[in-house]
Every structure is written in C-alpha cells, then in structure tokens.
Amino acid sequence: MDFDLTDEQRMIVDTVRKFVTTELQPHEDTVEHLDEVPPDIAERIQRRAVEAGLYAANMPADLGGGGLDATAITLVERELGRTSYALQMLVARPSNILQACEGEQRDRYLMPAIRGERHDCLAMTEPGAGSDVRSMTTRAVRDGDDYVLNGTKHFISHADTSDFVVLFAATGTEQTPRGPKNLITAFLVDLDSPGLTVQRGSACVSHRGYHQCELVFDDCRIPAGQRLGEDGAGFDLMNQWLGASRLSVAATSVGRGHRVLETATRWAAERQQFGQPIGKFQGVGFQLADMATELDAAELLTLRAAAKLDSGDMTDQEAAMAKLFASEALGRITDRALQIFGGMGLMSELPIERFWRDARVERIWDGTSEIQRHIISRALLRPLGA
C-alpha cells in the first residue's frame, strides 16, 4: 500500500496546517483561561474557514461541501488535531449522518449545516448507558403525527453551541439471542424545542472550552417528519455513517502527537544540563525515539484504515485498531514529554500539562479502549466459531 501523498493531498495538508498555526493556535491560551471561545473569535474563525474552503470538507461537493475522500479528511483531521477541540471544531465537519436527511430535512438541517448557518451535535450516551448503547432509556413514543420524547442524555459534546441534535432514542424492543433489546431510532431535534432543557455538564479536565452537556427531555413533542431514517433503524444508521468517527479520534491523536513530539524535541535540544543538551542523554534521547516510533505506527494504522474506507474495504476491526493504538500512543507520548520537561512540564505557563490533560479523554470517548479491544478480539474469534 502506497502512503506517499499526492500533490493535492500535500496542498491540503499545507493549507490546513497554516490555518491552524495562524488562525487557531494563537487563541489557545485565551480559551484555556476563559474555558470558552469568545463569540467574536468563534465567528471570525468560522468565517475564515468558509473563505478558505475548509468548512464542511467532509460533505459531498454537489451539496456545497469540500467533497474530500476519507484519506484527505483524515489528513485534515490530523492537522486540526494540532490544536484543542474547542478551536478545531469551529472548522466544522458536520456529522456524516446528516446525509441520511430526506425531503424537507435537507433544507432545514443538512444544507444549513453545510453552509455553516446551523450546527449539529450527537446524543447517544446516557448516565446509565455509555458503551452499551442498546440499553438506553430515553424513549420516543409515537402519538399521532408526533413523537413524544422523555429521558436524559449526558456527555453531549458542544450542545451548548449547537442548534440541533441528532438524537438516538428507544422506540420499541426486539428479541435477540441474548434477550430483548431496544430498537433505536434517530431524530432531528431543535435545541430550543419546548420540553427540552440543555445545561452544561460538570467541568472536565480535558479540552477546556469544549463543553460536555446534559439534555433533559420532558414530554418534548416533535413532528414525525423529524425522524431520521426508518423507525427502529437508528442502530443501522450509526454503523453506516458514524463508524468513521473512530478514524477522526485516531487522526486528531496523531496530529496532537506530532505537536507534542516537536515541542519535546525542541526542549531536549535547547535545555542544557551538565554541559550539554539533555537530548544527548540516553534517558531522554531514547524516549524521543520511542515517541517517534509509536507516532509513525499510529499514523500508518490510521492511514491504512482511511485508504480502506475509500475503497469500501475497511472493517470495524481496522478502525478499532487505529483508534485504540493512536489514542493510547498519544497518552504515552504526552506522558513522556512531560517527563522530559521535568517540573516545568506541570506548570501552566507551558502547554505540556494541557497536552497531557487533553490526551486522556481520547481513550474514552467514541468507544473506550476496552470496547475497541472487544471489537478486535471478536473479529479474531468469530471465524473460529468462538
């Protein structure tokens, strides 16, 4: 498999990297201090992202998006990963699941999201249903031409800056070899709908300014026309449109790993102890070597999965491997970098402690490391009947 970038891919990488360096990274300290992106800065970044042709790069060109394939999008995500989520998410990539919109849904949700006029978030996780999606208790009950929603979702990223949510709720049950399981259906719900309350969740150590929220549905009534896809087909929609989200986590982990390695390498070359740069000591130099090796391995796993997604051959196992290894490698890389910086690595005047904190969540969201290992091991055992 050839991983050499084409001229077009190099141009995409250069464009996004320059945008991240000039438009996003200068605001990191402000966001870290305020725990939010000031509205004027957010508006300017979004406007410039649209002007640069970077907005909705994952959406088809005939709909007004960038029309990039999975490999190119992975490269975009990698470069955006060099900064915090609060800032990189302003260069929006609307959820791919919105491509399932039909009829009026396209005019009300899909097209405005592509143009940057409306912003979406996804709601699956609940206080009692994290990795076990089918055990969710938020329910949608059909009542004439409407659905009535009741339940609570939490850990919903950037709901406080979104206009609508792609909600997954139980609409019935089905019998499976392991007993009854919920039938899941997807809905498009405006966040200002009567009966829906959006509130900030608890403060999180990772990615300040990128907030986790709680959505409470209390007899929230929505028209049946806001159902996304068929009744009971929400789980299929997740698998069809959201599988690539693991690649997004892998790619951003790789991008952040590059920035951390570059920062640690500069420090090791400039910091003098015992009359020489600390990088010349094996205790430091070997750590840099391990960081570089793991980062390359993570990148290759991620690009392989993206290439296979483009060819239609990517398996859940390959996406899980990329997400698992890249996110865990980032954790090891940031920890080694902090050790190389010593006591200064823990000081807030340097970005290392932020890189260290931010890295921790990557092993949890979009499927924990344990879930990824389950997917991988199941794929190995299934052909043997186990």
Sine and cosine of phi, psi and omega as CSV:
sin_phi,cos_phi,sin_psi,cos_psi,sin_omega,cos_omega
0.00,0.00,0.78,-0.63,-0.07,-1.00
-1.00,-0.02,0.88,-0.48,-0.01,-1.00
-0.97,-0.25,0.16,0.99,0.09,-1.00
-0.92,0.40,0.72,-0.70,-0.03,-1.00
-0.97,0.22,0.59,-0.81,0.10,-0.99
-0.97,0.24,0.19,-0.98,0.05,-1.00
-0.86,0.50,-0.63,0.78,0.01,-1.00
-0.91,0.41,-0.67,0.75,0.01,-1.00
-0.91,0.41,-0.63,0.78,0.05,-1.00
-0.89,0.46,-0.64,0.77,0.03,-1.00
-0.89,0.45,-0.66,0.75,0.03,-1.00
-0.88,0.47,-0.72,0.69,0.00,-1.00
-0.87,0.49,-0.73,0.68,-0.02,-1.00
-0.88,0.47,-0.66,0.75,-0.03,-1.00
-0.90,0.43,-0.73,0.68,-0.04,-1.00
-0.93,0.36,-0.66,0.76,-0.01,-1.00
-0.89,0.47,-0.66,0.75,0.04,-1.00
-0.90,0.45,-0.65,0.76,0.00,-1.00
-0.89,0.45,-0.69,0.72,0.01,-1.00
-0.88,0.48,-0.68,0.73,-0.06,-1.00
-0.93,0.37,-0.65,0.76,-0.11,-0.99
-1.00,-0.05,-0.53,0.85,-0.13,-0.99
-0.96,-0.27,-0.42,0.91,-0.11,-0.99
-0.94,-0.33,-0.81,0.58,-0.09,-1.00
-0.86,0.52,-0.55,0.84,0.03,-1.00
-0.87,0.49,-0.29,0.96,-0.04,-1.00
-0.99,-0.17,0.04,1.00,-0.09,-1.00
-0.86,0.51,-0.72,0.69,-0.04,-1.00
-0.90,0.43,-0.61,0.79,0.04,-1.00
-0.89,0.46,-0.73,0.69,0.00,-1.00
-0.90,0.43,-0.66,0.75,0.00,-1.00
-0.89,0.46,-0.63,0.78,-0.03,-1.00
-0.96,0.27,-0.66,0.75,-0.09,-1.00
-1.00,0.01,-0.31,0.95,-0.11,-0.99
0.88,0.48,0.54,0.84,0.11,-0.99
-0.22,-0.98,0.33,-0.94,0.12,-0.99
-1.00,-0.09,0.89,-0.45,0.02,-1.00
-0.79,0.61,0.66,-0.75,-0.09,-1.00
-0.81,0.59,-0.63,0.78,-0.03,-1.00
-0.92,0.38,-0.59,0.81,0.04,-1.00
-0.94,0.35,-0.68,0.74,0.02,-1.00
-0.87,0.49,-0.70,0.72,0.00,-1.00
-0.89,0.45,-0.67,0.75,-0.02,-1.00
-0.92,0.40,-0.66,0.75,0.01,-1.00
-0.90,0.44,-0.71,0.71,0.00,-1.00
-0.89,0.46,-0.67,0.74,0.00,-1.00
-0.89,0.45,-0.69,0.72,-0.02,-1.00
-0.95,0.32,-0.51,0.86,0.07,-1.00
-0.91,0.41,-0.65,0.76,0.06,-1.00
-0.89,0.45,-0.71,0.70,-0.01,-1.00
-0.89,0.46,-0.55,0.83,-0.02,-1.00
-0.99,0.13,-0.06,1.00,0.00,-1.00
0.97,0.23,0.34,0.94,-0.05,-1.00
-0.99,-0.13,-0.21,0.98,-0.09,-1.00
-0.98,0.22,0.68,-0.73,0.03,-1.00
0.82,0.58,0.65,0.76,-0.03,-1.00
-0.90,0.44,-0.37,0.93,-0.04,-1.00
-1.00,0.09,-0.12,0.99,-0.06,-1.00
-1.00,-0.04,0.47,-0.88,-0.04,-1.00
-0.85,0.53,0.58,-0.81,-0.03,-1.00
-0.89,0.45,-0.57,0.82,-0.04,-1.00
-0.95,0.32,-0.15,0.99,0.09,-1.00
-0.98,-0.21,-0.01,1.00,-0.01,-1.00
0.98,-0.19,0.05,1.00,0.03,-1.00
-1.00,0.05,-0.08,-1.00,-0.04,-1.00
-0.97,0.24,-0.38,0.92,0.05,-1.00
0.94,0.35,0.39,0.92,-0.03,-1.00
-0.98,0.20,0.54,-0.84,0.06,-1.00
-0.98,0.18,0.03,-1.00,-0.11,-0.99
-0.89,0.46,-0.61,0.79,0.00,-1.00
-0.92,0.40,-0.69,0.72,0.01,-1.00
-0.91,0.42,-0.65,0.76,0.04,-1.00
-0.90,0.44,-0.61,0.79,0.05,-1.00
-0.88,0.47,-0.63,0.77,0.06,-1.00
-0.92,0.40,-0.62,0.78,0.07,-1.00
-0.88,0.47,-0.74,0.67,0.00,-1.00
-0.88,0.48,-0.61,0.79,0.02,-1.00
-0.87,0.49,-0.70,0.71,-0.02,-1.00
-0.94,0.33,-0.63,0.78,0.05,-1.00
-0.91,0.41,-0.45,0.89,0.03,-1.00
-0.90,0.44,-0.19,0.98,0.03,-1.00
-0.96,0.29,-0.07,1.00,0.06,-1.00
-0.73,-0.69,-0.01,-1.00,-0.11,-0.99
-0.97,0.24,0.35,-0.94,-0.01,-1.00
-0.90,0.44,-0.59,0.81,-0.03,-1.00
-0.84,0.54,-0.57,0.82,-0.02,-1.00
-1.00,-0.01,-0.69,0.72,-0.06,-1.00
-0.92,0.40,-0.49,0.87,-0.02,-1.00
-0.95,0.32,-0.20,0.98,0.10,-0.99
-0.95,0.30,-0.35,0.94,0.16,-0.99
-1.00,0.00,0.96,0.27,-0.33,-0.94
-0.93,0.38,0.60,-0.80,0.23,-0.97
-0.85,-0.52,1.00,-0.08,-0.04,-1.00
-0.82,0.58,0.49,-0.87,-0.03,-1.00
-0.84,0.54,0.73,-0.68,0.01,-1.00
-0.86,0.51,-0.42,0.91,-0.05,-1.00
-0.90,0.44,-0.33,0.94,0.02,-1.00
-0.92,0.40,-0.29,0.96,0.07,-1.00
-0.92,0.38,-0.19,0.98,0.08,-1.00
-0.99,0.14,-0.07,1.00,0.02,-1.00
-0.87,0.49,0.57,-0.82,0.04,-1.00
-0.73,-0.68,0.46,-0.89,0.10,-0.99
0.83,0.56,-0.76,-0.64,-0.05,-1.00
-0.88,0.47,-0.41,0.91,0.02,-1.00
-0.87,0.50,-0.56,0.83,-0.01,-1.00
-0.91,0.41,-0.66,0.75,-0.01,-1.00
-0.96,0.28,-0.50,0.86,-0.10,-0.99
-1.00,0.00,-0.50,0.87,-0.10,-0.99
-0.83,-0.56,-0.81,0.59,-0.11,-0.99
-0.90,0.44,-0.84,0.55,-0.10,-0.99
-0.91,0.42,-0.68,0.73,0.07,-1.00
-0.88,0.47,-0.54,0.84,0.04,-1.00
-0.92,0.39,-0.62,0.78,0.02,-1.00
-0.93,0.37,-0.60,0.80,-0.01,-1.00
-0.98,0.18,-0.16,0.99,-0.01,-1.00
1.00,0.09,0.26,0.97,-0.01,-1.00
-1.00,0.04,-0.45,0.89,0.05,-1.00
-0.71,-0.70,0.45,-0.89,-0.06,-1.00
-0.79,-0.61,0.63,-0.78,-0.08,-1.00
-0.94,-0.35,0.33,-0.94,0.21,-0.98
-0.63,-0.78,0.22,-0.98,-0.03,-1.00
-0.91,-0.42,0.63,-0.78,0.00,-1.00
-0.76,-0.65,0.97,-0.24,0.11,-0.99
-0.87,-0.50,-0.73,0.69,-0.18,-0.98
-0.94,0.34,0.63,-0.78,0.04,-1.00
-0.78,-0.63,0.29,-0.96,0.03,-1.00
-0.82,0.58,-0.57,0.82,-0.01,-1.00
-0.96,-0.29,0.11,0.99,-0.05,-1.00
-0.57,-0.82,1.00,-0.05,0.04,-1.00
-0.99,-0.14,-1.00,-0.01,0.01,-1.00
-0.92,0.39,-0.50,0.87,0.00,-1.00
-1.00,0.06,0.98,0.20,-0.13,-0.99
-0.87,0.50,-0.61,0.79,-0.12,-0.99
-0.95,0.30,-0.10,1.00,0.05,-1.00
-1.00,-0.07,0.16,0.99,-0.01,-1.00
-0.85,0.53,0.53,-0.85,-0.03,-1.00
-0.94,-0.34,-0.19,0.98,0.11,-0.99
-0.88,0.47,0.80,-0.60,-0.12,-0.99
-0.85,-0.53,0.51,-0.86,0.11,-0.99
-0.85,-0.53,0.89,-0.45,-0.06,-1.00
-0.94,-0.35,0.80,-0.60,0.00,-1.00
-0.94,0.34,0.74,-0.67,0.03,-1.00
-0.66,-0.76,1.00,-0.03,-0.06,-1.00
0.91,0.42,-0.85,-0.53,-0.01,-1.00
-1.00,-0.02,0.16,0.99,-0.05,-1.00
-0.83,-0.56,0.19,-0.98,0.27,-0.96
-0.88,-0.48,0.61,-0.79,0.07,-1.00
-0.93,-0.36,0.83,-0.55,-0.11,-0.99
-0.97,-0.26,0.71,-0.70,0.09,-1.00
-0.61,-0.79,0.68,-0.73,0.02,-1.00
0.60,-0.80,-0.04,-1.00,-0.05,-1.00
-0.73,-0.69,0.71,-0.71,0.14,-0.99
-0.90,-0.43,0.56,-0.83,0.09,-1.00
-0.66,-0.76,0.12,-0.99,-0.13,-0.99
0.85,0.53,0.64,0.77,0.00,-1.00
-1.00,-0.07,0.95,-0.32,-0.11,-0.99
-0.91,0.40,0.67,-0.74,0.08,-1.00
0.74,0.67,0.50,0.86,0.08,-1.00
-0.91,0.42,-0.45,0.89,-0.02,-1.00
-0.95,0.30,-0.23,0.97,0.04,-1.00
-0.89,-0.46,0.24,0.97,-0.02,-1.00
-0.97,-0.25,0.24,-0.97,0.01,-1.00
-0.96,-0.28,-0.46,0.89,0.02,-1.00
-0.49,-0.87,0.32,-0.95,-0.04,-1.00
-0.84,-0.54,0.64,-0.77,0.21,-0.98
-1.00,0.02,0.97,-0.26,-0.13,-0.99
-0.99,-0.16,0.67,-0.74,0.13,-0.99
-0.93,-0.36,0.81,-0.58,-0.06,-1.00
-0.64,-0.77,0.41,-0.91,0.03,-1.00
-0.98,0.18,0.72,-0.70,0.01,-1.00
-0.82,-0.57,0.15,0.99,0.00,-1.00
0.24,-0.97,-0.17,-0.99,0.04,-1.00
-0.71,-0.70,0.35,-0.94,0.12,-0.99
-0.65,-0.76,0.46,-0.89,0.03,-1.00
-1.00,0.08,0.74,-0.68,0.05,-1.00
-0.79,-0.61,0.22,-0.98,0.04,-1.00
-0.83,0.56,-0.35,0.94,0.01,-1.00
-0.97,-0.24,0.31,0.95,0.02,-1.00
0.98,-0.20,-0.07,-1.00,-0.05,-1.00
-0.93,0.37,0.66,-0.75,0.04,-1.00
-0.77,-0.64,0.49,-0.87,0.01,-1.00
-0.93,0.37,0.63,-0.77,0.25,-0.97
-1.00,0.07,0.77,-0.63,-0.10,-1.00
-0.95,-0.30,0.69,-0.72,0.03,-1.00
-0.79,-0.61,0.56,-0.83,0.01,-1.00
-0.99,-0.17,0.56,-0.83,0.00,-1.00
-0.67,-0.74,0.44,-0.90,0.13,-0.99
-0.97,-0.26,0.90,-0.43,-0.11,-0.99
-0.81,-0.59,0.85,-0.52,0.09,-1.00
-0.92,0.40,0.69,-0.73,-0.09,-1.00
-0.96,0.28,-0.14,0.99,0.10,-1.00
-0.98,-0.18,0.28,0.96,-0.01,-1.00
-0.92,0.40,0.66,-0.75,0.08,-1.00
-0.85,0.52,0.69,-0.73,-0.01,-1.00
1.00,-0.04,-0.04,1.00,0.05,-1.00
-0.90,-0.43,0.81,-0.58,0.06,-1.00
-0.91,-0.42,0.77,-0.64,0.05,-1.00
-0.93,-0.36,0.82,-0.57,0.00,-1.00
-0.65,-0.76,0.54,-0.84,0.03,-1.00
-0.89,0.47,0.65,-0.76,0.08,-1.00
-1.00,0.10,-0.15,-0.99,0.01,-1.00
-0.90,0.44,0.44,-0.90,0.05,-1.00
-0.89,0.45,0.60,-0.80,-0.06,-1.00
-0.86,-0.51,0.61,-0.79,-0.01,-1.00
-0.96,0.27,-0.39,0.92,-0.03,-1.00
-1.00,-0.08,0.67,-0.74,0.15,-0.99
0.82,0.57,0.91,0.41,0.09,-1.00
-0.86,0.50,0.60,-0.80,-0.04,-1.00
1.00,0.00,-0.22,0.98,0.04,-1.00
-0.91,-0.41,0.99,-0.13,-0.29,-0.96
-1.00,-0.06,0.56,-0.83,0.14,-0.99
-0.99,-0.10,0.69,-0.72,-0.13,-0.99
-0.81,-0.59,0.24,-0.97,0.07,-1.00
-0.90,-0.44,0.72,-0.70,0.05,-1.00
-0.91,-0.41,0.83,-0.56,0.00,-1.00
-0.90,-0.43,0.87,-0.49,0.01,-1.00
-0.97,-0.25,0.87,-0.50,-0.03,-1.00
-0.80,-0.60,1.00,-0.06,-0.09,-1.00
0.78,0.62,0.71,0.71,0.05,-1.00
-0.98,0.21,0.88,-0.47,-0.10,-0.99
-0.97,-0.24,0.80,-0.60,0.04,-1.00
-0.75,-0.66,0.49,-0.87,0.04,-1.00
-0.90,0.44,0.53,-0.85,0.02,-1.00
-0.87,0.48,-0.39,0.92,0.02,-1.00
-0.92,0.39,-0.16,0.99,0.03,-1.00
-1.00,-0.09,0.12,0.99,0.17,-0.99
-0.95,0.31,0.73,-0.68,-0.01,-1.00
-0.98,-0.18,0.93,-0.37,-0.06,-1.00
0.99,0.14,-0.18,-0.98,-0.06,-1.00
-0.99,0.15,0.38,-0.92,0.07,-1.00
-0.89,0.46,0.77,-0.64,0.00,-1.00
0.99,0.16,0.05,1.00,-0.06,-1.00
-0.98,-0.22,0.22,0.97,-0.04,-1.00
-0.89,0.46,-0.58,0.81,0.00,-1.00
-0.91,0.41,-0.62,0.78,0.05,-1.00
-0.91,0.41,-0.63,0.78,0.04,-1.00
-0.89,0.45,-0.66,0.75,0.06,-1.00
-0.83,0.56,-0.76,0.65,-0.06,-1.00
-0.92,0.39,-0.56,0.83,-0.04,-1.00
-0.97,0.26,-0.67,0.74,-0.16,-0.99
-0.95,-0.31,-0.39,0.92,-0.14,-0.99
-0.97,-0.25,-0.08,1.00,-0.01,-1.00
-0.85,0.52,-0.57,0.82,-0.03,-1.00
-0.94,0.34,-0.14,0.99,0.01,-1.00
-0.90,0.44,-0.48,0.88,0.06,-1.00
-0.90,0.44,-0.59,0.81,0.04,-1.00
-0.92,0.40,-0.56,0.83,0.03,-1.00
-0.89,0.46,-0.70,0.71,0.03,-1.00
-0.90,0.45,-0.68,0.73,0.01,-1.00
-0.87,0.49,-0.71,0.70,-0.06,-1.00
-0.91,0.41,-0.70,0.72,0.00,-1.00
-0.92,0.39,-0.54,0.84,0.07,-1.00
-0.90,0.44,-0.65,0.76,0.04,-1.00
-0.90,0.43,-0.70,0.71,0.00,-1.00
-0.88,0.47,-0.68,0.73,0.02,-1.00
-0.93,0.37,-0.57,0.82,0.06,-1.00
-0.88,0.47,-0.63,0.78,0.05,-1.00
-0.88,0.48,-0.71,0.71,-0.02,-1.00
-0.91,0.42,-0.66,0.75,0.00,-1.00
-0.90,0.44,-0.70,0.71,0.00,-1.00
-0.89,0.46,-0.68,0.74,0.02,-1.00
-0.88,0.47,-0.67,0.74,-0.01,-1.00
-0.91,0.42,-0.70,0.71,-0.01,-1.00
-0.93,0.38,-0.59,0.81,-0.01,-1.00
-0.93,0.38,-0.66,0.75,0.05,-1.00
-0.88,0.48,-0.68,0.73,0.01,-1.00
-0.89,0.46,-0.68,0.73,-0.02,-1.00
-0.92,0.40,-0.45,0.89,0.02,-1.00
-0.99,0.12,-0.46,0.89,-0.09,-1.00
-0.99,-0.17,-0.52,0.85,-0.05,-1.00
-0.96,0.29,0.84,-0.54,-0.05,-1.00
-0.97,-0.23,0.74,-0.67,0.15,-0.99
-0.58,-0.82,0.67,-0.75,0.00,-1.00
0.83,0.56,0.57,0.82,0.12,-0.99
0.99,0.16,0.23,0.97,0.02,-1.00
-0.41,-0.91,0.32,-0.95,0.05,-1.00
-0.87,0.50,0.63,-0.77,-0.06,-1.00
-0.91,0.42,-0.37,0.93,0.03,-1.00
-0.90,0.44,-0.33,0.94,0.01,-1.00
-0.98,0.21,-0.27,0.96,0.09,-1.00
-0.98,0.19,0.71,-0.71,-0.06,-1.00
-0.85,0.52,-0.57,0.82,-0.02,-1.00
-0.86,0.51,-0.48,0.88,0.05,-1.00
-0.99,-0.11,-0.74,0.68,-0.05,-1.00
-0.86,0.51,-0.64,0.77,0.00,-1.00
-0.93,0.37,-0.53,0.85,0.07,-1.00
-0.91,0.41,-0.66,0.75,0.07,-1.00
-0.87,0.49,-0.65,0.76,0.00,-1.00
-0.89,0.46,-0.68,0.73,0.03,-1.00
-0.91,0.42,-0.63,0.77,0.02,-1.00
-0.88,0.47,-0.71,0.70,-0.01,-1.00
-0.90,0.44,-0.65,0.76,-0.03,-1.00
-0.92,0.40,-0.73,0.69,0.02,-1.00
-0.90,0.44,-0.60,0.80,-0.02,-1.00
-0.91,0.41,-0.68,0.74,0.05,-1.00
-0.89,0.45,-0.66,0.75,0.02,-1.00
-0.89,0.46,-0.68,0.73,0.02,-1.00
-0.89,0.46,-0.66,0.75,-0.02,-1.00
-0.91,0.42,-0.66,0.75,0.00,-1.00
-0.91,0.41,-0.66,0.75,0.06,-1.00
-0.87,0.49,-0.65,0.76,-0.04,-1.00
-0.94,0.35,-0.71,0.71,0.00,-1.00
-0.93,0.37,-0.56,0.83,0.07,-1.00
-0.89,0.47,-0.72,0.69,0.00,-1.00
-0.89,0.46,-0.65,0.76,0.00,-1.00
-0.90,0.43,-0.67,0.74,0.02,-1.00
-0.89,0.46,-0.64,0.77,0.01,-1.00
-0.95,0.32,-0.53,0.85,0.09,-1.00
-0.90,0.44,-0.65,0.76,0.04,-1.00
-0.89,0.45,-0.58,0.81,-0.03,-1.00
-1.00,0.04,-0.04,1.00,0.00,-1.00
0.99,0.15,0.24,0.97,-0.09,-1.00
-0.94,-0.35,0.03,1.00,-0.06,-1.00
-0.93,0.37,0.72,-0.69,0.06,-1.00
-0.98,-0.20,0.30,-0.95,0.07,-1.00
-0.86,0.51,-0.57,0.82,0.00,-1.00
-0.88,0.48,-0.69,0.73,-0.04,-1.00
-0.93,0.36,-0.64,0.77,0.06,-1.00
-0.91,0.42,-0.65,0.76,0.00,-1.00
-0.91,0.42,-0.65,0.76,0.03,-1.00
-0.88,0.48,-0.69,0.72,-0.01,-1.00
-0.89,0.45,-0.74,0.67,-0.02,-1.00
-0.90,0.43,-0.70,0.71,-0.02,-1.00
-0.88,0.48,-0.80,0.60,-0.11,-0.99
-0.94,0.34,-0.68,0.73,-0.05,-1.00
-0.91,0.42,-0.68,0.73,-0.03,-1.00
-0.93,0.36,-0.64,0.77,0.01,-1.00
-0.96,0.28,-0.56,0.83,0.08,-1.00
-0.89,0.45,-0.65,0.76,0.03,-1.00
-0.87,0.49,-0.64,0.76,0.04,-1.00
-0.87,0.49,-0.69,0.73,0.01,-1.00
-0.94,0.35,-0.62,0.79,-0.02,-1.00
-0.91,0.42,-0.71,0.70,-0.01,-1.00
-0.93,0.38,-0.57,0.82,0.02,-1.00
-0.92,0.40,-0.67,0.74,0.04,-1.00
-0.91,0.43,-0.64,0.77,0.00,-1.00
-0.88,0.48,-0.68,0.74,0.02,-1.00
-0.88,0.47,-0.63,0.77,0.02,-1.00
-0.90,0.43,-0.62,0.79,0.02,-1.00
-0.91,0.42,-0.61,0.79,0.03,-1.00
-0.97,0.26,-0.29,0.96,-0.01,-1.00
0.91,0.41,-0.58,-0.82,-0.04,-1.00
-0.85,0.52,-0.56,0.83,0.00,-1.00
-0.91,0.42,-0.41,0.91,0.01,-1.00
-0.90,0.43,-0.40,0.92,0.00,-1.00
-1.00,-0.02,-0.07,1.00,-0.03,-1.00
-1.00,0.08,0.66,-0.75,-0.08,-1.00
-0.95,0.32,-0.22,0.97,0.02,-1.00
-0.95,0.31,-0.27,0.96,0.09,-1.00
-0.93,-0.36,0.44,-0.90,-0.08,-1.00
-0.99,0.15,-0.06,1.00,-0.12,-0.99
-0.89,0.46,-0.69,0.73,-0.02,-1.00
-0.91,0.42,-0.49,0.87,0.07,-1.00
-0.94,0.33,-0.69,0.73,0.06,-1.00
-0.85,0.53,-0.66,0.75,-0.03,-1.00
-0.90,0.44,-0.72,0.69,0.01,-1.00
-0.91,0.40,-0.71,0.71,-0.07,-1.00
-0.90,0.43,-0.53,0.85,-0.06,-1.00
-0.91,0.41,-0.43,0.90,-0.17,-0.99
-0.91,0.42,-0.56,0.83,-0.10,-1.00
-0.95,0.30,-0.37,0.93,-0.08,-1.00
-0.89,0.46,-0.42,0.91,0.02,-1.00
-0.99,0.10,0.03,1.00,-0.07,-1.00
-0.90,-0.44,-0.81,0.58,-0.11,-0.99
-0.98,0.21,0.27,-0.96,-0.09,-1.00
0.83,0.57,0.58,0.82,0.01,-1.00
0.99,-0.15,0.92,-0.40,-0.03,-1.00
-0.89,0.46,0.25,-0.97,0.06,-1.00
-0.85,0.53,-0.58,0.82,-0.01,-1.00
-0.92,0.40,-0.63,0.78,0.06,-1.00
-0.90,0.43,-0.66,0.75,0.02,-1.00
-0.89,0.46,-0.66,0.75,0.04,-1.00
-0.90,0.43,-0.58,0.81,0.05,-1.00
-0.90,0.44,-0.70,0.71,0.02,-1.00
-0.87,0.49,-0.71,0.71,-0.05,-1.00
-0.92,0.40,-0.74,0.67,-0.04,-1.00
-0.91,0.41,-0.60,0.80,0.03,-1.00
-0.89,0.45,-0.62,0.78,0.02,-1.00
-0.92,0.39,-0.53,0.85,0.03,-1.00
-0.96,0.28,-0.61,0.79,-0.12,-0.99
-1.00,0.07,-0.49,0.87,-0.10,-0.99
-0.84,0.55,-0.70,0.72,0.00,-1.00
-0.88,0.47,-0.34,0.94,-0.02,-1.00
-0.99,-0.10,0.11,0.99,0.05,-1.00
0.98,0.19,0.24,0.97,-0.03,-1.00
-0.98,-0.20,0.00,0.00,0.00,0.00
